[in-house]
Amino acid sequence: QVQLVESGGGLVQAGGSLRLSCAASGSIFSISVMGWYRQAPGKQRELVAHITSGGITNYADSVQGRFTISRDNAKNTVYLQMNSLKPEDTALYYCKVNGYLPDGYLRQYTEVWGQGTLVTVSS
């Protein structure tokens, strides 16, 4: 079993900041990519940012320069520092982790999603 526990969402005024955290626990190992996605009402889920185990990052154009993704490999935790928030950043933010699960003598590559944390930015 794998659990992703997200925290840090909330209500903030435009221009403010929030920091999201997502901690992975359970039998997952060799975590490769950790990322954040978001889904606004009536819209499709989209990538916000992701980070590889080696620290290579990728951001959506809409958040480049405002958001920073980081990870603590020892804690299997990924963070998203969100600055200069805009009302259009309002969405349910999901954490996603890619890694391996034990499968007998083998291992199985898997993808796990968190339950989501709500970020609301007021104008």
Sequence and secondary structure as in RCSB ss.txt:
>XXXX:A:sequence
QVQLVESGGGLVQAGGSLRLSCAASGSIFSISVMGWYRQAPGKQRELVAHITSGGITNYADSVQGRFTISRDNAK
NTVYLQMNSLKPEDTALYYCKVNGYLPDGYLRQYTEVWGQGTLVTVSS
>XXXX:A:secstr
 EEEEEE  EEEETT  EEEEEEEEES BS   EEEEEE TTS  EEEEEE TT  EEE TTTTTTEEEEEETTT
TEEEEEE S  GGG EEEEEEEEEEEEETTEEEEEEEE   EEEEEE 
